[in-house]
Structure formats: C-alpha cells, structure tokens
Amino acid sequence: MPAPRVYKTAAIVLRHRKLGEADKIITLFTANYGKLDAVAKGVRRPTSKLAGHVEPLTYSTFLLARGRELDIVTQAETLEPLTPLREDLERLGRALYAAELVDRLTPDRQESYPLFRLLLETLRCLATGDDLDLALRYFEVQLLDELGYRPQLDRCVSCEAALQPTTNFWSAAAGGVLCPACAADDPLARELSLNALKVLRLLQRGSFADAARVRMERSLAQEVERHLREYIRYVLERDVRSAAFLDTLRRQKTARA
C-alpha cells in the first residue's frame, strides 16, 4: 500500500534557511518520522499564517504533503512556543546547541521517538529551569547513549579491568575511560578525576531528577563539560558551531562580573 500523500506529525523545528524570495526550508525533528526537511512556502511574507509556527525551537503540529524532492508544509499549529528560549541568550545558546547536536548526529528519516522525547524535555528544562548546563550535560550523555555512542565508564576500554576509585583517564578515541596503566600508551588521554567519573556515571544511568540533586563546583562542572565536548567532537569529526557561541556568552558574563 502506498504511503499517504498528506501526513500529520508533531515536530520540533531545528533550524531553517531561506529559499528563493519568500520561502524557507525548515529542518524538523518529528515524533514519527525522524529528521526531515520541508518547504514552508511564502513564510517570509508579512501576511504568512505559517511564520510563527515554524520558528526554530518551536514545538508544533505539522500537516505535510509529500513532494518529489522535499515535502511541503501545508498547515502548522504551535503546541508549545517555548518562548523563554528566545528571550534569554543563555537559554537560547544552549537550546541551539542541543538542536545542532540532533541535526548533526541523526540521519534523515530514521524514526526515534525516545530521542524526540529527550530533545523536547531538554528544551522544556532549558526554557524553565535554573541549572542550564546540567540539563545540557544530561542531554549530551543520553543522546550519545541513544545513538549508539555510549562511552565506557565502568571498565578500562583497553584492558577491560574494573576501574579503581582513583584518577583515571578519558580517551575520546578509545571510547571512554582508560586505567592509569593503559593511559600511558595514549598520548591524547586526559586525566579524569574520580568525582568527574561519578558524575558521568550518574548522567548515564540516572534520571534527570537524580542528576539535578548534584551540586558541582565550577571546576568539576568544567571538567565534565570539557570531556564530553571532546568526545562529541571526535564522534562528529568537527566542532559544534554553537559551542563557540556558548563560550562567547561565558566570556562576556565573566567580563561583566
């Protein structure tokens, strides 16, 4: 039986780009069909009824018509505007980072409802929560897990010995943690403190509520972020562009303090 020409799905708008004089191509992460691109015709005109429903980081319901190359947005209705994400640069920067990771790491048209739920819950946390960086760390770890890039945190990825409660080493290339003996053979391995390892394990195994009970000192939070960013960069084989925006925001915040 052929697929229906018109179909409906809930989706989060990851990004958009201009097409011609009045249209946009929007990248959606849908609840039912994974990531896909669709054309929103006339959306750049002042009279467009679609404009407010297809903004990046908006959670909407879409009615899409299948096209020869790209599907066409025929209707859209906002479910959650997630307005605070666009009213605060700190929230916006982290939300754009999460959206970029999903865009970069996921193939087209591969359904993953758990990943859709993870992104939606993360955007909600970033819109209303207080500890924005913790929400992002939890998202990163769970995203890697969902996509099959789960780092090994229990045993040395080289010799497979159980990790001891001491300073171990983080190796993005090896896929997780190295014991001190094996780290000697990896010149790029970085020291991983015992507390950082505990936090990474909690982020990997626990719920967000579990992680939210942890209060990290700034140095520990920076260490965890540094290791995860290195791991993601290795998986992507490139830098995450919006990470540079986050770094700029932090420098500006420090300069104002």
C-alpha positions as CSV (number, residue, x, y, z in Angstrom):
1,M,0.0,0.0,0.0
2,P,1.5,3.4,-1.0
3,A,2.2,5.9,1.7
4,P,-0.5,8.7,2.1
5,R,0.4,11.8,0.2
6,V,-0.6,14.0,3.1
7,Y,0.5,13.2,6.7
8,K,0.5,14.8,10.1
9,T,3.2,14.8,12.8
10,A,4.3,16.7,15.8
11,A,7.8,18.1,15.4
12,I,10.5,20.4,16.8
13,V,12.0,22.9,14.4
14,L,15.7,22.5,14.5
15,R,16.7,25.3,12.0
16,H,15.6,27.0,8.8
17,R,17.2,28.5,5.8
18,K,16.0,30.8,3.0
19,L,14.7,29.5,-0.3
20,G,14.0,31.9,-3.1
21,E,12.4,35.2,-2.3
22,A,9.6,34.1,0.0
23,D,10.1,30.5,1.1
24,K,12.1,28.7,3.7
25,I,13.4,25.1,4.1
26,I,12.8,24.0,7.6
27,T,14.6,21.1,9.3
28,L,12.2,19.2,11.6
29,F,12.8,16.5,14.1
30,T,9.5,14.7,14.1
31,A,7.9,12.3,16.6
32,N,7.0,9.8,13.9
33,Y,9.5,10.1,11.0
34,G,12.8,11.3,12.5
35,K,14.6,14.2,10.9
36,L,13.4,15.7,7.6
37,D,13.5,18.9,5.6
38,A,10.3,20.5,4.3
39,V,9.5,23.7,2.4
40,A,7.4,26.4,4.0
41,K,6.1,28.3,1.0
42,G,5.5,32.1,1.4
43,V,6.6,32.0,5.0
44,R,8.8,35.1,4.7
45,R,5.9,37.3,3.5
46,P,4.4,39.6,6.2
47,T,0.9,38.0,5.6
48,S,2.0,34.4,6.1
49,K,0.0,32.4,8.6
50,L,2.8,29.9,9.0
51,A,5.5,32.2,10.1
52,G,5.0,32.0,13.9
53,H,4.7,28.2,13.8
54,V,7.9,27.3,12.0
55,E,10.5,29.3,14.0
56,P,13.5,27.4,15.3
57,L,13.0,25.7,18.7
58,T,9.2,25.7,18.3
59,Y,7.2,22.6,19.1
60,S,4.3,22.4,16.6
61,T,2.0,20.0,14.7
62,F,2.6,19.9,11.0
63,L,0.5,18.8,8.1
64,L,2.9,17.8,5.3
65,A,2.4,16.9,1.6
66,R,4.9,14.6,0.0
67,G,6.8,16.2,-2.8
68,R,9.2,14.9,-5.4
69,E,12.3,16.2,-3.6
70,L,11.1,18.0,-0.5
71,D,7.8,17.7,1.4
72,I,5.6,20.8,1.7
73,V,4.2,22.3,4.9
74,T,0.5,22.8,4.2
75,Q,-0.5,23.6,7.8
76,A,1.2,24.2,11.2
77,E,-0.1,24.8,14.7
78,T,2.1,25.6,17.6
79,L,1.8,23.2,20.6
80,E,4.5,24.9,22.7
81,P,6.2,28.1,21.6
82,L,8.9,27.7,24.3
83,T,9.2,31.5,24.2
84,P,11.7,31.8,27.1
85,L,14.3,30.2,24.9
86,R,14.2,33.2,22.6
87,E,14.0,35.8,25.3
88,D,17.3,35.0,27.1
89,L,20.7,34.5,25.4
90,E,21.9,32.0,27.9
91,R,18.8,29.8,27.3
92,L,18.9,30.4,23.6
93,G,22.5,29.4,23.2
94,R,22.1,26.1,25.0
95,A,18.9,25.3,23.1
96,L,20.6,26.0,19.8
97,Y,23.4,23.7,20.8
98,A,21.1,20.9,21.6
99,A,19.2,21.3,18.3
100,E,22.5,21.4,16.4
101,L,23.7,18.1,18.0
102,V,20.5,16.4,17.0
103,D,20.8,17.8,13.5
104,R,24.4,16.8,13.1
105,L,24.2,13.4,14.7
106,T,21.0,11.9,13.3
107,P,20.4,10.6,9.8
108,D,17.4,11.6,7.7
109,R,14.0,9.8,8.1
110,Q,15.1,7.4,10.9
111,E,12.4,7.3,13.5
112,S,13.5,7.7,17.1
113,Y,10.7,8.6,19.4
114,P,12.9,8.3,22.6
115,L,15.3,10.9,21.0
116,F,12.4,13.2,20.2
117,R,11.2,13.0,23.8
118,L,14.7,13.6,25.1
119,L,15.0,16.8,22.9
120,L,11.6,18.1,23.9
121,E,12.2,17.5,27.6
122,T,15.6,19.2,27.3
123,L,14.1,22.2,25.6
124,R,11.5,22.4,28.3
125,C,14.2,22.3,31.0
126,L,16.2,25.0,29.3
127,A,13.1,27.2,29.0
128,T,12.1,27.0,32.7
129,G,15.0,25.5,34.7
130,D,17.8,27.1,36.7
131,D,20.8,24.8,36.1
132,L,21.1,25.1,32.3
133,D,24.5,23.5,32.0
134,L,23.5,20.4,33.9
135,A,20.4,20.0,31.7
136,L,22.8,20.1,28.7
137,R,25.3,17.6,30.2
138,Y,22.4,15.2,30.8
139,F,21.2,15.7,27.3
140,E,24.6,15.0,25.8
141,V,25.2,11.8,27.7
142,Q,21.7,10.5,26.9
143,L,21.9,11.5,23.3
144,L,25.2,9.6,22.9
145,D,23.6,6.6,24.5
146,E,20.5,6.7,22.3
147,L,22.6,6.9,19.1
148,G,25.0,4.1,19.9
149,Y,28.0,6.2,21.1
150,R,27.8,5.2,24.8
151,P,31.2,5.8,26.4
152,Q,32.5,3.0,28.6
153,L,32.6,4.2,32.2
154,D,32.9,1.0,34.2
155,R,35.9,-0.8,32.8
156,C,39.1,0.3,31.1
157,V,38.3,0.3,27.4
158,S,41.7,-1.1,26.7
159,C,42.4,-3.9,29.2
160,E,38.8,-4.2,30.4
161,A,39.8,-4.2,34.0
162,A,37.4,-2.7,36.5
163,L,38.2,0.9,37.1
164,Q,39.6,1.7,40.5
165,P,38.5,4.7,42.7
166,T,41.4,6.9,41.7
167,T,42.4,9.3,38.9
168,N,41.8,7.6,35.6
169,F,42.0,8.9,32.1
170,W,39.5,10.0,29.4
171,S,40.1,9.0,25.8
172,A,37.6,10.1,23.2
173,A,39.4,8.0,20.5
174,A,39.2,4.8,22.7
175,G,35.6,5.3,23.5
176,G,35.6,6.0,27.2
177,V,37.9,5.7,30.3
178,L,41.4,4.2,30.4
179,C,43.1,2.9,33.6
180,P,46.4,4.7,34.5
181,A,48.4,1.8,33.1
182,C,46.8,1.8,29.7
183,A,46.7,5.6,29.5
184,A,50.5,5.6,29.3
185,D,50.1,4.3,25.7
186,D,47.6,7.0,24.7
187,P,49.3,10.4,24.4
188,L,46.0,12.2,23.9
189,A,44.3,10.7,27.1
190,R,43.3,13.4,29.6
191,E,43.2,13.0,33.4
192,L,39.7,12.2,34.7
193,S,39.1,12.9,38.3
194,L,37.1,10.4,40.4
195,N,34.4,12.9,41.0
196,A,34.0,13.6,37.3
197,L,33.7,9.9,36.7
198,K,31.0,9.6,39.3
199,V,29.1,12.5,37.7
200,L,29.4,10.9,34.2
201,R,28.1,7.6,35.6
202,L,25.1,9.4,37.2
203,L,24.3,11.2,34.0
204,Q,24.4,8.0,32.0
205,R,22.4,5.8,34.4
206,G,20.1,8.1,36.4
207,S,17.2,10.2,35.6
208,F,17.4,14.0,35.2
209,A,15.8,14.3,38.6
210,D,18.7,12.2,40.0
211,A,21.3,14.4,38.3
212,A,19.6,17.6,39.4
213,R,20.3,16.8,43.0
214,V,24.0,17.1,42.4
215,R,25.7,20.4,43.1
216,M,29.0,20.6,41.3
217,E,31.8,23.1,42.0
218,R,32.7,25.2,38.9
219,S,36.0,23.3,38.3
220,L,34.2,19.9,38.3
221,A,31.4,21.2,36.0
222,Q,34.1,22.5,33.6
223,E,35.9,19.2,33.6
224,V,32.8,17.2,32.8
225,E,31.9,19.6,30.0
226,R,35.4,19.5,28.6
227,H,35.5,15.7,28.4
228,L,32.0,15.4,26.8
229,R,32.8,18.2,24.3
230,E,35.9,16.4,23.3
231,Y,34.0,13.1,22.9
232,I,31.3,14.7,20.8
233,R,33.9,16.5,18.6
234,Y,35.5,13.1,18.0
235,V,32.2,11.5,17.0
236,L,31.3,14.3,14.7
237,E,34.8,14.8,13.3
238,R,34.2,18.5,13.6
239,D,33.5,21.3,16.1
240,V,29.9,22.1,17.2
241,R,29.4,25.6,15.8
242,S,27.0,26.7,18.5
243,A,29.6,25.7,21.2
244,A,31.6,28.7,20.2
245,F,28.6,30.9,20.8
246,L,28.3,29.4,24.4
247,D,31.9,30.1,25.0
248,T,31.4,33.8,23.9
249,L,28.5,34.2,26.2
250,R,30.6,32.9,29.1
251,R,33.4,35.2,28.4
252,Q,31.0,38.2,28.3
253,K,29.4,37.1,31.5
254,T,32.8,36.8,33.2
255,A,33.9,40.2,31.9
256,R,30.7,41.8,33.4
257,A,31.2,40.1,36.8
